[in-house]
């Protein structure tokens, strides 16, 4: 037997791209729900009124028809190659308007049967895999046969799948004759008798039975279901928007209530906090202080660093004439008392401490120097 195309030594090699996998899954779901894609509706499995048995090839065109509508089944032997077969079937059917169903039973000798070992991963795509393997390993073509399959068992090596194949040239003329006799064809089973038949239906093409709730599912039902889903999504979106607006309004109201509520701190703490805030705003900003220091320094002196600590402001200057710098700083109207902390005549380094005066102008100071 030729190897299966797409199968390796370790089983079926799945598609390497996500697009192909999604396309294969979509094709499988569409084929499984055949009624949604416009396929013919299959009758529900039930006891049929008639059973038409198709014998093995050595029996020729001989057909056996069993009528089970009465208390005692009646048995007819018909020749399949005659021109009046449809008339004889119509006569057996009767002239009533009641629907008469017929189940076709095919002898296993008339079919091509084979057993395959496949990994369990191919189960969702079993029909496509079997069709591909059938064309690769046999002279049959999938469009020229009726097929079905079932799983006989499972072990460590994978699934044991039974594949049943029957030529359309053998079954289609019989189906056309039954349709001409106004007989509703039920499942086409394979087996020597009804109680020993295989769990297959050759008219299914390998597709699994559609759930009863979906058998009469139409395109209109699909559109209505899609519209209902859209409305549900829109309602959910409106609900979420309403929830977000409600939460935002609640948060805003809570914030406003907190702002309007009186302070709950003890009076001593409130007094100390007020004092600290007043002291903070009484001191000039750093930009104002730096600008006043720059205006007060002579051209030959420059500030190297400025540090703010608990004692005030400590400034490191570089100048050759420290006395002239001290006199200029004492005369500056924006600066307070100047205290010399370090003085190095050789290194031309002078560290002074500035005690800032009270500052009452809250507006921006004009003429700030960079």
FENHUJO-V441551 format. One line per field, one symbol per residue. phi: phi as a letter, one per 20 degrees, with the letter a starting at -180 (. if undefined). psi: psi as a letter, one per 40 degrees, with the letter a starting at -180 (. if undefined). burial: + if it has 24 or more other ideal C-beta (glycine too) atoms within 12 Angstrom, else -. A space follows every 10 residues. Layout:
phi: ???
psi: ???
burial: ???
This chain:
phi: .ffffnddfe ofeffedfff ffffffffff ffefffenff fefffbfefc cdddffgfem efccddedfe fdfddcdcdf eefeffffff fffodfeffd dcdeddfgfe dedbdcdcff fegfdfffff fffffedcff dfedcdcabb eeabbfeped ddddccfffe dfffffffff eldeeefdec rfbffdeffc cfffmnefff gffdfdfdff ffffffffff ffffffffff ffffffffff ffffffffff fffdffgfff ffffffffff ffefffffff fffffefffe dbeebccdcf epddcddcbe cfffffffff effedefdce dbbcffeldc dcdddfffdd efffffmfef
psi: hiihhehade ahhiieiddd dddddddddd ddgdddeeii hhiihihidi hhhhaideeb ehihhhhedi dhhihihihe eidfdddddd dddieieihh ihhhhhhdee ihiihihiie eeddfddddd ddddddeiei ideeihiiii hdihadeaih hhhhhhiddd dddddddddd efhhhaihih ididefiigi hdeeeeiiih iddedfhidd dddddddddd dddddddddd dddddddddd ddddddddde iiieiidddd dddddddddd ediiiddddd ddddddiide iihdihhhad ebhhhhihid gddddddddd ehdeiahhhh dihhddefhh hihhhhihhe heihhifhi.
burial: ---+-++--- -+-------- ---+---+-- ++++++---- -++----+++ +++++----- --+++++--- -------+-+ ----++--+- -++------+ ++++++++-+ ++++-++++- -+--++++++ ++++---+-+ -+--++++++ +------++- +++++++--+ +--++-++-- ++++++++++ +--+--++-+ ++++++++++ ---+------ ---------- ---------- ---------- ---------- ---------- ---------- --++---+++ ++++-+++-- +-+--+---- --+++++-+- -+--++-++- -+-+++-+-- --------++ ++++-+--+- ----------
